[in-house]
Amino acid sequence: MASEFVRLEVLLGVVVGVILLVTHSSNAAQGPPSSPGYYPSTKVSPVGFSHAFYNLWGPQHQSLQGDLLTLWLDQSSGSGFKSIKPYRSGYFGASIKLQPGYTAGVITSFYLSNNEEFPGHHDEIDIEFLGTTTNEPYVLQTNVYVRGSGDGQNIIGREMQLHLWFDPTLDFHNYAIFWSPAEIVFFVDDVPIRRYPRKSDATFPLRPMWVYGSIWDASSWATDDGKYKADYRYQPFIGKYTHFKISGCPATSSPACRPLWVQPNGRTGLTGQQYQAMAWAQRNYMIYNYCTDPTRNHALTPEC
């Protein structure tokens, strides 16, 4: 009996140890992000929505109050906006607040595209918030399409997905895309979460693009590959945008125009501290990377 008690005590100690280890790991992952050391969003002044953008579709589902733009989706329509100018490079950001609760099937987005200029053969750089079920975290998806890879039936996406280290429904947070002829960098509150370098012209978007934002129903794929659909008992689904920031080279600007640098040394790439912050975000929060997906045909994505 004594030996049985000892074995039970040891087993209980192991279980408690595992629980403590898991709890510690979870708490560590939920801690504050590693400081990037440089904050490009502070180098760009906000621009009024009406000075840089206009309603593209769903005007009855869009309202502007001061600097706050609200888009909403219900059973009749969503809404979207577009920049007045196209750009060939730059820093593009906005502070966004998402809706809590059941938002499965709904996508709130901020992205660059030239799909209206090159229908069926367009380029695109995406930040998309994939809606979720109650008490489950949002998925932030970044993606890059090049010269029609997002068109037709044989879509070649370059998706990377992360959870966030905060609740994006509680407050506004800054999300940004930096795009230059050499690289694309995605930021969340100035923490770089992904860098996509130009390795060849065939895998990198080089044609001018406009800045877009939208909220729409993507029930066919947005949440768990379409398992959970938009449920309009929870409508309207709302996305809020403010503090729009653009520091870019318009398509018609001089070849001498250079976008804001995303690191203080004025060079391509990130600083060591920024790379450490990006590694922290990916290590703790990345849930999908197309380059490591064994089901993908990587001959179609040679940059991997």
ChimeraX commands (.cxc) that place a marker at each C-alpha (Angstrom):
marker #1 position 0.00,0.00,0.00 radius 0.5
marker #1 position 2.84,2.38,0.86 radius 0.5
marker #1 position 4.53,1.77,-2.50 radius 0.5
marker #1 position 1.24,2.41,-4.30 radius 0.5
marker #1 position 0.91,5.68,-2.42 radius 0.5
marker #1 position 4.45,6.67,-3.38 radius 0.5
marker #1 position 3.78,5.91,-7.06 radius 0.5
marker #1 position 0.56,7.91,-6.91 radius 0.5
marker #1 position 2.39,10.83,-5.29 radius 0.5
marker #1 position 5.09,10.76,-7.96 radius 0.5
marker #1 position 2.50,10.60,-10.74 radius 0.5
marker #1 position 0.61,13.50,-9.19 radius 0.5
marker #1 position 3.86,15.49,-9.00 radius 0.5
marker #1 position 4.56,14.85,-12.69 radius 0.5
marker #1 position 1.05,15.97,-13.66 radius 0.5
marker #1 position 1.35,19.14,-11.60 radius 0.5
marker #1 position 4.77,19.81,-13.13 radius 0.5
marker #1 position 3.40,19.46,-16.65 radius 0.5
marker #1 position 0.52,21.79,-15.83 radius 0.5
marker #1 position 2.92,24.37,-14.42 radius 0.5
marker #1 position 5.19,24.06,-17.48 radius 0.5
marker #1 position 2.29,24.53,-19.88 radius 0.5
marker #1 position 0.97,27.45,-17.85 radius 0.5
marker #1 position 4.41,29.07,-17.78 radius 0.5
marker #1 position 4.84,28.61,-21.54 radius 0.5
marker #1 position 1.38,30.04,-22.21 radius 0.5
marker #1 position 2.02,33.03,-19.99 radius 0.5
marker #1 position 5.40,33.64,-21.62 radius 0.5
marker #1 position 3.79,33.66,-25.06 radius 0.5
marker #1 position 1.17,36.11,-23.85 radius 0.5
marker #1 position 3.75,38.57,-22.55 radius 0.5
marker #1 position 4.61,41.90,-24.18 radius 0.5
marker #1 position 6.27,41.70,-27.59 radius 0.5
marker #1 position 9.98,42.00,-28.00 radius 0.5
marker #1 position 10.70,45.69,-28.66 radius 0.5
marker #1 position 11.49,46.39,-32.34 radius 0.5
marker #1 position 13.55,49.43,-31.31 radius 0.5
marker #1 position 12.28,51.50,-34.24 radius 0.5
marker #1 position 8.72,52.70,-34.84 radius 0.5
marker #1 position 8.01,53.68,-38.47 radius 0.5
marker #1 position 4.38,54.59,-37.73 radius 0.5
marker #1 position 5.62,57.55,-35.67 radius 0.5
marker #1 position 7.39,58.95,-38.73 radius 0.5
marker #1 position 4.14,59.37,-40.69 radius 0.5
marker #1 position 1.39,61.88,-39.90 radius 0.5
marker #1 position -2.23,60.69,-40.18 radius 0.5
marker #1 position -4.16,61.74,-43.26 radius 0.5
marker #1 position -7.89,62.48,-43.30 radius 0.5
marker #1 position -9.95,59.77,-44.97 radius 0.5
marker #1 position -11.51,62.13,-47.50 radius 0.5
marker #1 position -8.10,63.50,-48.50 radius 0.5
marker #1 position -6.76,60.12,-49.52 radius 0.5
marker #1 position -9.70,57.74,-49.99 radius 0.5
marker #1 position -13.25,57.44,-51.24 radius 0.5
marker #1 position -16.09,54.96,-50.93 radius 0.5
marker #1 position -15.80,52.22,-53.54 radius 0.5
marker #1 position -18.90,50.15,-52.85 radius 0.5
marker #1 position -21.64,49.76,-50.25 radius 0.5
marker #1 position -22.00,53.48,-49.44 radius 0.5
marker #1 position -25.06,52.77,-47.30 radius 0.5
marker #1 position -22.84,50.52,-45.14 radius 0.5
marker #1 position -20.14,53.09,-44.47 radius 0.5
marker #1 position -20.10,56.12,-42.18 radius 0.5
marker #1 position -17.44,58.75,-41.46 radius 0.5
marker #1 position -17.47,60.69,-38.20 radius 0.5
marker #1 position -14.44,62.92,-37.88 radius 0.5
marker #1 position -11.43,60.65,-38.34 radius 0.5
marker #1 position -13.39,57.45,-37.64 radius 0.5
marker #1 position -14.55,55.35,-40.58 radius 0.5
marker #1 position -17.02,52.56,-39.82 radius 0.5
marker #1 position -17.82,49.78,-42.28 radius 0.5
marker #1 position -20.44,47.15,-41.67 radius 0.5
marker #1 position -21.74,43.98,-43.23 radius 0.5
marker #1 position -25.30,42.72,-43.03 radius 0.5
marker #1 position -27.33,40.33,-45.14 radius 0.5
marker #1 position -27.80,42.95,-47.86 radius 0.5
marker #1 position -24.22,44.19,-48.37 radius 0.5
marker #1 position -20.75,44.91,-47.07 radius 0.5
marker #1 position -18.64,47.94,-47.91 radius 0.5
marker #1 position -15.24,49.00,-49.20 radius 0.5
marker #1 position -13.02,52.01,-49.84 radius 0.5
marker #1 position -10.13,52.83,-52.15 radius 0.5
marker #1 position -7.30,55.35,-52.28 radius 0.5
marker #1 position -7.58,58.23,-54.69 radius 0.5
marker #1 position -4.08,57.64,-56.05 radius 0.5
marker #1 position -2.15,54.54,-57.09 radius 0.5
marker #1 position 1.32,54.06,-55.61 radius 0.5
marker #1 position 4.43,52.22,-56.73 radius 0.5
marker #1 position 5.92,51.95,-53.24 radius 0.5
marker #1 position 5.34,53.23,-49.72 radius 0.5
marker #1 position 4.21,52.77,-46.15 radius 0.5
marker #1 position 0.45,52.28,-45.77 radius 0.5
marker #1 position -1.23,51.91,-42.40 radius 0.5
marker #1 position -4.42,52.28,-40.40 radius 0.5
marker #1 position -5.60,51.76,-36.85 radius 0.5
marker #1 position -8.33,49.13,-36.84 radius 0.5
marker #1 position -10.72,47.77,-34.25 radius 0.5
marker #1 position -12.60,44.52,-34.83 radius 0.5
marker #1 position -15.97,43.24,-33.69 radius 0.5
marker #1 position -16.11,40.79,-30.77 radius 0.5
marker #1 position -18.20,37.64,-30.59 radius 0.5
marker #1 position -19.25,35.45,-33.48 radius 0.5
marker #1 position -17.77,36.77,-36.73 radius 0.5
marker #1 position -17.11,33.52,-38.59 radius 0.5
marker #1 position -17.06,33.87,-42.37 radius 0.5
marker #1 position -16.47,37.62,-42.22 radius 0.5
marker #1 position -13.28,39.27,-43.47 radius 0.5
marker #1 position -12.16,42.75,-42.45 radius 0.5
marker #1 position -9.26,43.86,-44.62 radius 0.5
marker #1 position -6.64,46.47,-45.47 radius 0.5
marker #1 position -4.65,45.81,-48.61 radius 0.5
marker #1 position -2.97,46.96,-51.82 radius 0.5
marker #1 position -4.23,45.87,-55.22 radius 0.5
marker #1 position -4.47,46.70,-58.91 radius 0.5
marker #1 position -7.31,44.28,-59.65 radius 0.5
marker #1 position -9.41,46.94,-61.37 radius 0.5
marker #1 position -6.51,48.00,-63.58 radius 0.5
marker #1 position -5.50,44.42,-64.43 radius 0.5
marker #1 position -8.60,42.22,-64.06 radius 0.5
marker #1 position -7.71,38.55,-64.19 radius 0.5
marker #1 position -3.99,39.31,-63.97 radius 0.5
marker #1 position -3.57,41.49,-60.91 radius 0.5
marker #1 position -1.15,41.96,-58.00 radius 0.5
marker #1 position -2.16,42.19,-54.34 radius 0.5
marker #1 position -0.66,42.55,-50.86 radius 0.5
marker #1 position -3.11,41.66,-48.08 radius 0.5
marker #1 position -3.76,42.14,-44.41 radius 0.5
marker #1 position -6.95,40.21,-43.67 radius 0.5
marker #1 position -8.66,39.51,-40.36 radius 0.5
marker #1 position -10.44,36.17,-40.63 radius 0.5
marker #1 position -13.59,36.11,-38.52 radius 0.5
marker #1 position -13.98,33.54,-35.81 radius 0.5
marker #1 position -16.41,31.73,-33.55 radius 0.5
marker #1 position -17.26,32.93,-30.06 radius 0.5
marker #1 position -14.33,32.83,-27.59 radius 0.5
marker #1 position -11.83,31.91,-30.32 radius 0.5
marker #1 position -9.09,34.34,-31.43 radius 0.5
marker #1 position -9.04,36.15,-34.75 radius 0.5
marker #1 position -6.57,34.99,-37.38 radius 0.5
marker #1 position -4.51,37.70,-39.07 radius 0.5
marker #1 position -3.62,36.54,-42.57 radius 0.5
marker #1 position -0.99,38.20,-44.73 radius 0.5
marker #1 position -0.80,37.27,-48.39 radius 0.5
marker #1 position 0.92,38.23,-51.64 radius 0.5
marker #1 position -0.43,37.66,-55.15 radius 0.5
marker #1 position 1.70,38.31,-58.22 radius 0.5
marker #1 position 0.55,38.83,-61.82 radius 0.5
marker #1 position -2.66,36.86,-61.64 radius 0.5
marker #1 position -1.69,34.23,-59.07 radius 0.5
marker #1 position -4.86,35.19,-57.17 radius 0.5
marker #1 position -7.11,34.91,-60.23 radius 0.5
marker #1 position -8.90,32.02,-61.86 radius 0.5
marker #1 position -9.18,28.48,-60.58 radius 0.5
marker #1 position -5.50,27.71,-59.92 radius 0.5
marker #1 position -4.84,30.26,-57.19 radius 0.5
marker #1 position -1.30,30.45,-55.83 radius 0.5
marker #1 position -1.42,32.17,-52.48 radius 0.5
marker #1 position 1.53,33.06,-50.29 radius 0.5
marker #1 position -0.30,33.05,-46.97 radius 0.5
marker #1 position 1.12,33.43,-43.51 radius 0.5
marker #1 position -1.28,33.37,-40.57 radius 0.5
marker #1 position -0.84,34.48,-36.97 radius 0.5
marker #1 position -2.83,34.98,-33.84 radius 0.5
marker #1 position -2.26,38.29,-32.06 radius 0.5
marker #1 position -0.72,38.92,-28.64 radius 0.5
marker #1 position -3.69,41.11,-27.68 radius 0.5
marker #1 position -7.44,41.16,-28.16 radius 0.5
marker #1 position -8.05,43.21,-31.35 radius 0.5
marker #1 position -11.67,43.83,-30.38 radius 0.5
marker #1 position -10.87,45.85,-27.24 radius 0.5
marker #1 position -9.01,48.78,-28.79 radius 0.5
marker #1 position -7.50,50.19,-31.97 radius 0.5
marker #1 position -4.14,48.82,-33.09 radius 0.5
marker #1 position -1.93,49.92,-35.94 radius 0.5
marker #1 position -1.53,47.58,-38.91 radius 0.5
marker #1 position 0.70,48.50,-41.83 radius 0.5
marker #1 position 2.22,47.33,-45.10 radius 0.5
marker #1 position 5.59,48.57,-46.27 radius 0.5
marker #1 position 6.25,47.94,-49.96 radius 0.5
marker #1 position 9.40,48.92,-51.83 radius 0.5
marker #1 position 11.04,47.54,-54.98 radius 0.5
marker #1 position 13.14,45.34,-52.71 radius 0.5
marker #1 position 10.80,43.99,-50.04 radius 0.5
marker #1 position 7.40,43.84,-48.37 radius 0.5
marker #1 position 7.15,44.09,-44.58 radius 0.5
marker #1 position 3.95,43.65,-42.56 radius 0.5
marker #1 position 3.67,45.41,-39.19 radius 0.5
marker #1 position 1.42,45.16,-36.14 radius 0.5
marker #1 position 1.97,48.07,-33.74 radius 0.5
marker #1 position 5.38,48.56,-35.38 radius 0.5
marker #1 position 6.40,44.96,-34.67 radius 0.5
marker #1 position 7.37,43.38,-38.01 radius 0.5
marker #1 position 5.49,40.10,-38.30 radius 0.5
marker #1 position 6.60,39.12,-41.80 radius 0.5
marker #1 position 9.20,40.14,-44.35 radius 0.5
marker #1 position 8.81,39.09,-47.98 radius 0.5
marker #1 position 11.95,39.99,-49.95 radius 0.5
marker #1 position 12.16,40.34,-53.71 radius 0.5
marker #1 position 14.01,37.24,-54.89 radius 0.5
marker #1 position 12.91,37.47,-58.51 radius 0.5
marker #1 position 10.64,39.62,-60.66 radius 0.5
marker #1 position 8.35,36.63,-61.19 radius 0.5
marker #1 position 7.53,36.33,-57.47 radius 0.5
marker #1 position 7.27,40.01,-56.52 radius 0.5
marker #1 position 4.59,42.65,-57.26 radius 0.5
marker #1 position 6.12,45.60,-59.11 radius 0.5
marker #1 position 3.19,47.34,-60.82 radius 0.5
marker #1 position 1.45,50.33,-59.15 radius 0.5
marker #1 position -1.35,49.56,-56.73 radius 0.5
marker #1 position -4.12,51.35,-54.87 radius 0.5
marker #1 position -4.86,51.07,-51.14 radius 0.5
marker #1 position -8.15,49.37,-50.22 radius 0.5
marker #1 position -10.16,48.37,-47.17 radius 0.5
marker #1 position -13.34,46.33,-46.92 radius 0.5
marker #1 position -15.63,44.10,-44.92 radius 0.5
marker #1 position -17.30,41.22,-46.76 radius 0.5
marker #1 position -18.71,37.71,-46.53 radius 0.5
marker #1 position -16.13,35.03,-47.33 radius 0.5
marker #1 position -18.01,32.13,-45.76 radius 0.5
marker #1 position -16.72,29.68,-48.35 radius 0.5
marker #1 position -13.19,29.72,-46.89 radius 0.5
marker #1 position -12.50,32.33,-44.19 radius 0.5
marker #1 position -13.05,30.34,-40.98 radius 0.5
marker #1 position -11.67,26.81,-40.67 radius 0.5
marker #1 position -11.72,26.44,-44.48 radius 0.5
marker #1 position -15.40,27.28,-44.65 radius 0.5
marker #1 position -16.59,25.02,-41.83 radius 0.5
marker #1 position -18.17,27.98,-40.03 radius 0.5
marker #1 position -20.26,30.43,-42.05 radius 0.5
marker #1 position -21.42,33.99,-41.49 radius 0.5
marker #1 position -24.47,33.91,-39.23 radius 0.5
marker #1 position -26.62,36.96,-39.84 radius 0.5
marker #1 position -28.39,36.57,-36.52 radius 0.5
marker #1 position -25.30,38.47,-35.26 radius 0.5
marker #1 position -25.45,41.27,-37.85 radius 0.5
marker #1 position -24.30,43.91,-38.39 radius 0.5
marker #1 position -20.63,42.94,-38.44 radius 0.5
marker #1 position -18.57,46.08,-37.91 radius 0.5
marker #1 position -15.02,47.14,-38.68 radius 0.5
marker #1 position -13.66,50.51,-37.52 radius 0.5
marker #1 position -10.71,52.34,-39.11 radius 0.5
marker #1 position -8.91,55.52,-38.11 radius 0.5
marker #1 position -5.45,57.18,-38.23 radius 0.5
marker #1 position -4.85,56.38,-41.89 radius 0.5
marker #1 position -1.19,56.78,-42.80 radius 0.5
marker #1 position 0.33,56.97,-46.26 radius 0.5
marker #1 position 3.94,57.81,-47.03 radius 0.5
marker #1 position 4.47,56.63,-50.55 radius 0.5
marker #1 position 5.52,57.35,-54.09 radius 0.5
marker #1 position 2.50,57.87,-56.34 radius 0.5
marker #1 position 2.62,56.07,-59.66 radius 0.5
marker #1 position 3.25,59.38,-61.44 radius 0.5
marker #1 position 6.04,60.55,-59.12 radius 0.5
marker #1 position 9.65,61.07,-60.11 radius 0.5
marker #1 position 11.90,58.00,-60.26 radius 0.5
marker #1 position 13.93,59.75,-57.56 radius 0.5
marker #1 position 11.05,59.34,-55.07 radius 0.5
marker #1 position 11.90,56.98,-52.23 radius 0.5
marker #1 position 9.44,55.63,-49.64 radius 0.5
marker #1 position 9.85,55.91,-45.90 radius 0.5
marker #1 position 12.49,53.50,-44.64 radius 0.5
marker #1 position 11.28,50.92,-42.14 radius 0.5
marker #1 position 14.57,50.92,-40.28 radius 0.5
marker #1 position 16.67,53.87,-39.11 radius 0.5
marker #1 position 19.76,53.11,-41.22 radius 0.5
marker #1 position 18.03,53.81,-44.52 radius 0.5
marker #1 position 18.84,50.39,-45.93 radius 0.5
marker #1 position 16.86,47.42,-47.20 radius 0.5
marker #1 position 15.98,44.85,-44.57 radius 0.5
marker #1 position 15.45,45.16,-40.83 radius 0.5
marker #1 position 17.73,45.87,-37.91 radius 0.5
marker #1 position 18.87,43.06,-35.66 radius 0.5
marker #1 position 16.38,44.17,-33.02 radius 0.5
marker #1 position 13.55,44.22,-35.56 radius 0.5
marker #1 position 14.47,40.71,-36.71 radius 0.5
marker #1 position 14.39,39.57,-33.08 radius 0.5
marker #1 position 10.92,41.09,-32.63 radius 0.5
marker #1 position 9.70,39.39,-35.81 radius 0.5
marker #1 position 11.15,36.06,-34.67 radius 0.5
marker #1 position 9.35,36.48,-31.33 radius 0.5
marker #1 position 5.99,37.08,-33.08 radius 0.5
marker #1 position 6.41,34.16,-35.45 radius 0.5
marker #1 position 7.73,31.78,-32.81 radius 0.5
marker #1 position 4.85,32.43,-30.41 radius 0.5
marker #1 position 1.93,33.25,-32.69 radius 0.5
marker #1 position 2.39,31.95,-36.23 radius 0.5
marker #1 position -0.09,29.17,-37.02 radius 0.5
marker #1 position 0.46,28.72,-40.78 radius 0.5
marker #1 position 3.22,29.37,-43.30 radius 0.5
marker #1 position 2.70,28.37,-46.93 radius 0.5
marker #1 position 6.42,27.64,-47.31 radius 0.5
marker #1 position 6.27,24.84,-44.72 radius 0.5
marker #1 position 2.93,23.37,-45.83 radius 0.5
marker #1 position 3.71,19.83,-47.10 radius 0.5
marker #1 position 0.49,19.76,-49.15 radius 0.5
marker #1 position 1.61,22.68,-51.34 radius 0.5
marker #1 position 3.44,22.37,-54.63 radius 0.5
marker #1 position 6.51,24.47,-53.86 radius 0.5
marker #1 position 7.62,24.43,-57.47 radius 0.5
marker #1 position 4.94,27.13,-57.84 radius 0.5
marker #1 position 6.45,29.21,-55.02 radius 0.5
marker #1 position 10.22,29.08,-55.72 radius 0.5
marker #1 position 10.91,31.92,-53.24 radius 0.5
marker #1 position 10.40,29.36,-50.45 radius 0.5
marker link #1:1,2 radius 0.2
marker link #1:2,3 radius 0.2
marker link #1:3,4 radius 0.2
marker link #1:4,5 radius 0.2
marker link #1:5,6 radius 0.2
marker link #1:6,7 radius 0.2
marker link #1:7,8 radius 0.2
marker link #1:8,9 radius 0.2
marker link #1:9,10 radius 0.2
marker link #1:10,11 radius 0.2
marker link #1:11,12 radius 0.2
marker link #1:12,13 radius 0.2
marker link #1:13,14 radius 0.2
marker link #1:14,15 radius 0.2
marker link #1:15,16 radius 0.2
marker link #1:16,17 radius 0.2
marker link #1:17,18 radius 0.2
marker link #1:18,19 radius 0.2
marker link #1:19,20 radius 0.2
marker link #1:20,21 radius 0.2
marker link #1:21,22 radius 0.2
marker link #1:22,23 radius 0.2
marker link #1:23,24 radius 0.2
marker link #1:24,25 radius 0.2
marker link #1:25,26 radius 0.2
marker link #1:26,27 radius 0.2
marker link #1:27,28 radius 0.2
marker link #1:28,29 radius 0.2
marker link #1:29,30 radius 0.2
marker link #1:30,31 radius 0.2
marker link #1:31,32 radius 0.2
marker link #1:32,33 radius 0.2
marker link #1:33,34 radius 0.2
marker link #1:34,35 radius 0.2
marker link #1:35,36 radius 0.2
marker link #1:36,37 radius 0.2
marker link #1:37,38 radius 0.2
marker link #1:38,39 radius 0.2
marker link #1:39,40 radius 0.2
marker link #1:40,41 radius 0.2
marker link #1:41,42 radius 0.2
marker link #1:42,43 radius 0.2
marker link #1:43,44 radius 0.2
marker link #1:44,45 radius 0.2
marker link #1:45,46 radius 0.2
marker link #1:46,47 radius 0.2
marker link #1:47,48 radius 0.2
marker link #1:48,49 radius 0.2
marker link #1:49,50 radius 0.2
marker link #1:50,51 radius 0.2
marker link #1:51,52 radius 0.2
marker link #1:52,53 radius 0.2
marker link #1:53,54 radius 0.2
marker link #1:54,55 radius 0.2
marker link #1:55,56 radius 0.2
marker link #1:56,57 radius 0.2
marker link #1:57,58 radius 0.2
marker link #1:58,59 radius 0.2
marker link #1:59,60 radius 0.2
marker link #1:60,61 radius 0.2
marker link #1:61,62 radius 0.2
marker link #1:62,63 radius 0.2
marker link #1:63,64 radius 0.2
marker link #1:64,65 radius 0.2
marker link #1:65,66 radius 0.2
marker link #1:66,67 radius 0.2
marker link #1:67,68 radius 0.2
marker link #1:68,69 radius 0.2
marker link #1:69,70 radius 0.2
marker link #1:70,71 radius 0.2
marker link #1:71,72 radius 0.2
marker link #1:72,73 radius 0.2
marker link #1:73,74 radius 0.2
marker link #1:74,75 radius 0.2
marker link #1:75,76 radius 0.2
marker link #1:76,77 radius 0.2
marker link #1:77,78 radius 0.2
marker link #1:78,79 radius 0.2
marker link #1:79,80 radius 0.2
marker link #1:80,81 radius 0.2
marker link #1:81,82 radius 0.2
marker link #1:82,83 radius 0.2
marker link #1:83,84 radius 0.2
marker link #1:84,85 radius 0.2
marker link #1:85,86 radius 0.2
marker link #1:86,87 radius 0.2
marker link #1:87,88 radius 0.2
marker link #1:88,89 radius 0.2
marker link #1:89,90 radius 0.2
marker link #1:90,91 radius 0.2
marker link #1:91,92 radius 0.2
marker link #1:92,93 radius 0.2
marker link #1:93,94 radius 0.2
marker link #1:94,95 radius 0.2
marker link #1:95,96 radius 0.2
marker link #1:96,97 radius 0.2
marker link #1:97,98 radius 0.2
marker link #1:98,99 radius 0.2
marker link #1:99,100 radius 0.2
marker link #1:100,101 radius 0.2
marker link #1:101,102 radius 0.2
marker link #1:102,103 radius 0.2
marker link #1:103,104 radius 0.2
marker link #1:104,105 radius 0.2
marker link #1:105,106 radius 0.2
marker link #1:106,107 radius 0.2
marker link #1:107,108 radius 0.2
marker link #1:108,109 radius 0.2
marker link #1:109,110 radius 0.2
marker link #1:110,111 radius 0.2
marker link #1:111,112 radius 0.2
marker link #1:112,113 radius 0.2
marker link #1:113,114 radius 0.2
marker link #1:114,115 radius 0.2
marker link #1:115,116 radius 0.2
marker link #1:116,117 radius 0.2
marker link #1:117,118 radius 0.2
marker link #1:118,119 radius 0.2
marker link #1:119,120 radius 0.2
marker link #1:120,121 radius 0.2
marker link #1:121,122 radius 0.2
marker link #1:122,123 radius 0.2
marker link #1:123,124 radius 0.2
marker link #1:124,125 radius 0.2
marker link #1:125,126 radius 0.2
marker link #1:126,127 radius 0.2
marker link #1:127,128 radius 0.2
marker link #1:128,129 radius 0.2
marker link #1:129,130 radius 0.2
marker link #1:130,131 radius 0.2
marker link #1:131,132 radius 0.2
marker link #1:132,133 radius 0.2
marker link #1:133,134 radius 0.2
marker link #1:134,135 radius 0.2
marker link #1:135,136 radius 0.2
marker link #1:136,137 radius 0.2
marker link #1:137,138 radius 0.2
marker link #1:138,139 radius 0.2
marker link #1:139,140 radius 0.2
marker link #1:140,141 radius 0.2
marker link #1:141,142 radius 0.2
marker link #1:142,143 radius 0.2
marker link #1:143,144 radius 0.2
marker link #1:144,145 radius 0.2
marker link #1:145,146 radius 0.2
marker link #1:146,147 radius 0.2
marker link #1:147,148 radius 0.2
marker link #1:148,149 radius 0.2
marker link #1:149,150 radius 0.2
marker link #1:150,151 radius 0.2
marker link #1:151,152 radius 0.2
marker link #1:152,153 radius 0.2
marker link #1:153,154 radius 0.2
marker link #1:154,155 radius 0.2
marker link #1:155,156 radius 0.2
marker link #1:156,157 radius 0.2
marker link #1:157,158 radius 0.2
marker link #1:158,159 radius 0.2
marker link #1:159,160 radius 0.2
marker link #1:160,161 radius 0.2
marker link #1:161,162 radius 0.2
marker link #1:162,163 radius 0.2
marker link #1:163,164 radius 0.2
marker link #1:164,165 radius 0.2
marker link #1:165,166 radius 0.2
marker link #1:166,167 radius 0.2
marker link #1:167,168 radius 0.2
marker link #1:168,169 radius 0.2
marker link #1:169,170 radius 0.2
marker link #1:170,171 radius 0.2
marker link #1:171,172 radius 0.2
marker link #1:172,173 radius 0.2
marker link #1:173,174 radius 0.2
marker link #1:174,175 radius 0.2
marker link #1:175,176 radius 0.2
marker link #1:176,177 radius 0.2
marker link #1:177,178 radius 0.2
marker link #1:178,179 radius 0.2
marker link #1:179,180 radius 0.2
marker link #1:180,181 radius 0.2
marker link #1:181,182 radius 0.2
marker link #1:182,183 radius 0.2
marker link #1:183,184 radius 0.2
marker link #1:184,185 radius 0.2
marker link #1:185,186 radius 0.2
marker link #1:186,187 radius 0.2
marker link #1:187,188 radius 0.2
marker link #1:188,189 radius 0.2
marker link #1:189,190 radius 0.2
marker link #1:190,191 radius 0.2
marker link #1:191,192 radius 0.2
marker link #1:192,193 radius 0.2
marker link #1:193,194 radius 0.2
marker link #1:194,195 radius 0.2
marker link #1:195,196 radius 0.2
marker link #1:196,197 radius 0.2
marker link #1:197,198 radius 0.2
marker link #1:198,199 radius 0.2
marker link #1:199,200 radius 0.2
marker link #1:200,201 radius 0.2
marker link #1:201,202 radius 0.2
marker link #1:202,203 radius 0.2
marker link #1:203,204 radius 0.2
marker link #1:204,205 radius 0.2
marker link #1:205,206 radius 0.2
marker link #1:206,207 radius 0.2
marker link #1:207,208 radius 0.2
marker link #1:208,209 radius 0.2
marker link #1:209,210 radius 0.2
marker link #1:210,211 radius 0.2
marker link #1:211,212 radius 0.2
marker link #1:212,213 radius 0.2
marker link #1:213,214 radius 0.2
marker link #1:214,215 radius 0.2
marker link #1:215,216 radius 0.2
marker link #1:216,217 radius 0.2
marker link #1:217,218 radius 0.2
marker link #1:218,219 radius 0.2
marker link #1:219,220 radius 0.2
marker link #1:220,221 radius 0.2
marker link #1:221,222 radius 0.2
marker link #1:222,223 radius 0.2
marker link #1:223,224 radius 0.2
marker link #1:224,225 radius 0.2
marker link #1:225,226 radius 0.2
marker link #1:226,227 radius 0.2
marker link #1:227,228 radius 0.2
marker link #1:228,229 radius 0.2
marker link #1:229,230 radius 0.2
marker link #1:230,231 radius 0.2
marker link #1:231,232 radius 0.2
marker link #1:232,233 radius 0.2
marker link #1:233,234 radius 0.2
marker link #1:234,235 radius 0.2
marker link #1:235,236 radius 0.2
marker link #1:236,237 radius 0.2
marker link #1:237,238 radius 0.2
marker link #1:238,239 radius 0.2
marker link #1:239,240 radius 0.2
marker link #1:240,241 radius 0.2
marker link #1:241,242 radius 0.2
marker link #1:242,243 radius 0.2
marker link #1:243,244 radius 0.2
marker link #1:244,245 radius 0.2
marker link #1:245,246 radius 0.2
marker link #1:246,247 radius 0.2
marker link #1:247,248 radius 0.2
marker link #1:248,249 radius 0.2
marker link #1:249,250 radius 0.2
marker link #1:250,251 radius 0.2
marker link #1:251,252 radius 0.2
marker link #1:252,253 radius 0.2
marker link #1:253,254 radius 0.2
marker link #1:254,255 radius 0.2
marker link #1:255,256 radius 0.2
marker link #1:256,257 radius 0.2
marker link #1:257,258 radius 0.2
marker link #1:258,259 radius 0.2
marker link #1:259,260 radius 0.2
marker link #1:260,261 radius 0.2
marker link #1:261,262 radius 0.2
marker link #1:262,263 radius 0.2
marker link #1:263,264 radius 0.2
marker link #1:264,265 radius 0.2
marker link #1:265,266 radius 0.2
marker link #1:266,267 radius 0.2
marker link #1:267,268 radius 0.2
marker link #1:268,269 radius 0.2
marker link #1:269,270 radius 0.2
marker link #1:270,271 radius 0.2
marker link #1:271,272 radius 0.2
marker link #1:272,273 radius 0.2
marker link #1:273,274 radius 0.2
marker link #1:274,275 radius 0.2
marker link #1:275,276 radius 0.2
marker link #1:276,277 radius 0.2
marker link #1:277,278 radius 0.2
marker link #1:278,279 radius 0.2
marker link #1:279,280 radius 0.2
marker link #1:280,281 radius 0.2
marker link #1:281,282 radius 0.2
marker link #1:282,283 radius 0.2
marker link #1:283,284 radius 0.2
marker link #1:284,285 radius 0.2
marker link #1:285,286 radius 0.2
marker link #1:286,287 radius 0.2
marker link #1:287,288 radius 0.2
marker link #1:288,289 radius 0.2
marker link #1:289,290 radius 0.2
marker link #1:290,291 radius 0.2
marker link #1:291,292 radius 0.2
marker link #1:292,293 radius 0.2
marker link #1:293,294 radius 0.2
marker link #1:294,295 radius 0.2
marker link #1:295,296 radius 0.2
marker link #1:296,297 radius 0.2
marker link #1:297,298 radius 0.2
marker link #1:298,299 radius 0.2
marker link #1:299,300 radius 0.2
marker link #1:300,301 radius 0.2
marker link #1:301,302 radius 0.2
marker link #1:302,303 radius 0.2
marker link #1:303,304 radius 0.2
view
